[in-house]
Amino acid sequence: MPPLKYAKRSNGRLWRRLTGLKVIQRFYPQCKPCSNIQAQIVRADSRYLKFHHFPTLHTYHFAGFLLVAGVICLRDYQRERGKRKGK
């Protein structure tokens, strides 16, 4: 994901304007501390990009797991309940 500053600079080059090829800037959300560090890096005109480090876990990382686990538990509960009513 090139920061907007670099995407605009690349799109302004002659060969990109002639060929019509554009660099697309996409936004991928980052946690606040990583976003602040990335902003400082871009202001310093560095090519280094800050990625979110792997071992850090936030509560929202567990949302998908909890959702799937809840659906599986409810499905199993409904099956068991249906078996009891059938007897």
SERO-162301 format. One line per field, with one value per residue: residue in one letter; x, z, y of N, C-alpha, C in turn. Coordinates in Angstrom, 1 decimal. Each point is the difference from the previous one (the first is absolute). Layout:
! residues N
r <- (A, ...)
nxx <- (X, ...)
nzz <- (Z, ...)
nyy <- (Y, ...)
caxx <- (X, ...)
cazz <- (Z, ...)
cayy <- (Y, ...)
cxx <- (X, ...)
czz <- (Z, ...)
cyy <- (Y, ...)
! end
This chain:
! residues 87
r <- (M, P, P, L, K, Y, A, K, R, S, N, G, R, L, W, R, R, L, T, G, L, K, V, I, Q, R, F, Y, P, Q, C, K, P, C, S, N, I, Q, A, Q, I, V, R, A, D, S, R, Y, L, K, F, H, H, F, P, T, L, H, T, Y, H, F, A, G, F, L, L, V, A, G, V, I, C, L, R, D, Y, Q, R, E, R, G, K, R, K, G, K)
nxx <- (0.8, 0.1, 0.6, -1.0, 1.0, 0.3, -1.3, -0.2, 1.1, -0.4, -1.2, 0.8, 0.6, 0.8, 0.8, -0.4, 0.2, 1.1, 0.3, -0.3, 1.2, -0.8, 0.7, -0.6, -0.4, 0.2, -1.1, 1.0, -1.0, 0.5, 0.6, -0.4, 0.6, -0.3, -1.2, 0.3, 0.5, -1.0, -0.8, 0.8, -0.1, -1.3, -0.2, 0.7, -0.9, -0.3, 0.7, 0.4, -0.7, -0.8, 0.3, -1.2, 0.6, 0.4, 0.9, -0.2, -0.7, -1.1, -0.9, 0.0, 1.2, -0.7, -0.4, 0.7, 1.0, -0.4, -0.1, 1.1, 0.7, -0.5, 0.2, 1.2, 0.2, -0.5, 0.7, 1.0, -0.3, -0.2, 1.1, 0.7, -0.5, 0.2, 1.1, 0.1, -0.4, 0.8, 0.6)
nzz <- (0.0, -1.1, 0.9, 0.2, 0.8, 0.2, 0.2, 0.6, 0.7, 0.2, 0.3, 0.5, 0.0, -0.9, 0.3, 1.3, -0.2, -0.7, 0.8, 0.9, 0.4, 0.9, 0.9, 0.5, 0.8, 0.7, 0.7, 0.8, 0.8, 0.8, 1.0, 0.9, 0.8, -0.8, 0.0, 1.2, 0.2, -0.7, 0.7, 1.0, -0.4, -0.3, 1.1, 0.5, -0.8, 0.9, -0.5, 1.2, 0.0, 0.8, 0.3, 0.2, 1.2, -0.3, 1.0, -0.4, 1.0, -0.7, 0.7, -1.0, 0.3, 1.2, -0.7, -1.0, 0.8, 0.8, -1.1, -0.5, 1.1, 0.0, -1.3, 0.1, 1.0, -0.6, -1.1, 0.8, 0.6, -1.1, -0.5, 1.1, -0.1, -1.3, 0.4, 1.0, -0.8, -0.9, 1.1)
nyy <- (-1.2, 0.7, 0.8, 0.8, 0.4, -1.2, -0.3, 1.2, -0.2, -1.3, 0.4, 0.9, -1.2, 0.4, -1.1, 0.3, 1.3, -0.3, -1.0, 0.9, -0.5, -0.3, 0.6, -1.0, 1.0, -1.1, 0.1, -0.4, -0.2, 0.8, -0.6, 0.8, -0.8, -1.0, 0.5, 0.4, -1.2, -0.5, 0.8, -0.3, -1.3, 0.1, 0.7, -1.0, -0.3, -0.9, -1.0, 0.0, -1.2, 0.5, -1.3, -0.5, 0.0, -1.3, 0.0, 1.2, -0.3, 0.4, 0.6, 0.9, -0.5, 0.0, 1.1, -0.3, -0.3, 1.0, 0.7, -0.6, 0.1, 1.2, 0.1, -0.5, 0.7, 1.1, -0.3, -0.3, 1.1, 0.6, -0.6, 0.3, 1.2, -0.1, -0.5, 0.9, 0.9, -0.6, -0.1)
caxx <- (-0.8, 0.8, -0.7, -0.5, 1.0, 0.8, -0.9, -0.1, 1.3, 0.2, -1.0, 0.4, 1.1, -0.3, -0.4, -1.2, -1.0, -0.2, -0.6, -1.3, 0.1, 0.0, 0.2, -1.2, 0.2, -1.0, 0.1, -0.1, 0.0, 1.1, -0.3, 0.3, 1.5, 0.6, -0.4, 0.7, 1.4, 0.0, -0.1, 1.3, 0.9, -0.3, 0.5, 1.5, 0.2, 0.7, -0.7, -0.3, -1.4, -0.3, -1.0, -0.4, 0.8, -0.8, -0.4, -0.9, -1.4, -1.0, -1.3, -0.7, 0.6, -0.7, -1.4, -0.3, 0.0, -1.1, -1.2, -0.1, -0.2, -1.4, -0.8, 0.2, -0.7, -1.5, -0.5, 0.1, -1.0, -1.3, -0.1, -0.3, -1.3, -0.9, 0.0, -0.8, -1.4, -0.4, -0.1)
cazz <- (0.0, 0.0, 0.5, -1.0, -0.5, -1.0, -1.1, -0.8, -0.7, -1.0, -1.0, -0.7, -0.9, -1.4, -0.6, 0.5, -0.7, -1.4, 0.0, 0.8, 1.1, 1.3, 1.3, 0.9, 1.4, 0.8, 1.5, 0.8, 1.3, 0.9, 1.3, 0.2, 0.2, -1.3, -0.9, 0.4, -0.4, -1.5, -0.4, 0.2, -1.0, -1.3, 0.1, -0.2, -1.4, 0.0, -0.7, 1.0, 0.4, 1.3, 0.1, 1.4, 0.4, 0.1, 1.3, 0.7, -0.2, 0.5, 0.3, -1.2, -0.8, 0.3, -0.4, -1.0, 0.8, 0.9, -0.9, -0.5, 1.2, 0.4, -1.0, 0.2, 1.3, -0.1, -0.9, 0.7, 1.1, -0.7, -0.3, 1.2, 0.5, -1.0, 0.3, 1.2, -0.3, -0.8, 0.8)
cayy <- (1.2, 1.2, 1.2, 0.9, 0.9, -0.8, -0.3, 1.2, 0.3, -0.9, 0.3, 1.2, -0.2, 0.1, -1.3, -0.5, 0.8, -0.5, -1.3, -0.1, -0.9, 0.8, -0.7, 0.1, 0.1, -0.7, 0.2, -1.2, 0.5, -0.4, 0.4, 1.4, 0.2, -0.3, 1.1, 1.1, -0.3, 0.0, 1.4, 0.6, -0.5, 0.7, 1.4, 0.0, -0.4, -1.3, -1.0, -1.0, 0.0, -0.6, -1.0, -0.4, -1.2, -1.1, -0.5, 0.9, -0.3, 0.9, -0.7, -0.2, -1.1, -1.2, 0.1, -1.1, -1.3, 0.0, -0.2, -1.4, -0.8, 0.2, -0.6, -1.5, -0.4, 0.1, -1.1, -1.3, 0.1, -0.2, -1.4, -0.8, 0.3, -0.7, -1.5, -0.2, 0.2, -1.1, -1.3)
cxx <- (0.9, -0.8, -0.4, 1.0, 0.8, -0.8, -0.2, 1.3, 0.2, -1.0, 0.4, 1.1, -0.5, -0.5, -1.3, -1.2, -0.2, -0.6, -1.3, 0.0, 0.1, 0.3, -1.2, 0.4, -1.1, 0.2, -0.2, 0.2, 1.2, -0.4, 0.6, 1.6, 0.7, -0.3, 0.8, 1.5, 0.1, 0.0, 1.3, 1.0, -0.3, 0.4, 1.5, 0.4, 0.9, -0.9, -0.4, -1.5, -0.2, -1.1, -0.4, 0.8, -0.9, -0.4, -1.1, -1.5, -0.9, -1.3, -0.7, 0.5, -0.8, -1.5, -0.4, -0.1, -1.2, -1.3, -0.2, -0.3, -1.5, -1.0, 0.0, -0.7, -1.5, -0.5, 0.0, -1.1, -1.4, -0.2, -0.3, -1.4, -1.0, 0.0, -0.8, -1.5, -0.5, -0.2, -1.3)
czz <- (0.0, 0.7, -1.1, -0.6, -1.1, -1.2, -1.0, -0.8, -1.2, -1.2, -0.8, -1.0, -1.5, -0.6, 0.5, -0.6, -1.4, -0.1, 0.6, 1.1, 1.3, 1.2, 0.8, 1.4, 0.7, 1.5, 0.7, 1.5, 0.9, 1.4, 0.2, 0.2, -1.3, -1.0, 0.3, -0.5, -1.5, -0.5, 0.2, -1.0, -1.4, 0.0, -0.2, -1.4, -0.1, -0.8, 0.9, 0.3, 1.4, -0.1, 1.4, 0.3, 0.4, 1.5, 0.7, -0.3, 0.7, 0.2, -1.3, -0.9, 0.3, -0.4, -0.9, 0.7, 0.8, -0.8, -0.5, 1.1, 0.5, -0.9, 0.2, 1.3, -0.1, -0.9, 0.7, 1.1, -0.7, -0.4, 1.2, 0.5, -0.9, 0.3, 1.2, -0.2, -0.8, 0.8, 0.8)
cyy <- (1.2, 1.1, 0.9, 0.9, -0.7, -0.4, 1.2, 0.3, -1.0, 0.2, 1.2, -0.2, -0.1, -1.3, -0.5, 0.8, -0.4, -1.3, -0.1, -0.9, 0.8, -0.9, 0.3, 0.0, -0.6, 0.3, -1.3, 0.6, -0.5, 0.5, 1.4, 0.2, -0.3, 1.1, 1.2, -0.1, 0.1, 1.5, 0.7, -0.4, 0.7, 1.4, 0.2, -0.4, -1.3, -1.1, -1.2, 0.1, -0.7, -1.0, -0.3, -1.2, -1.1, -0.4, 0.9, -0.4, 1.0, -0.8, -0.2, -1.1, -1.3, 0.0, -1.1, -1.3, -0.1, -0.2, -1.4, -0.9, 0.1, -0.7, -1.6, -0.4, 0.0, -1.1, -1.3, 0.0, -0.3, -1.5, -0.9, 0.3, -0.7, -1.5, -0.3, 0.1, -1.2, -1.3, 0.0)
! end
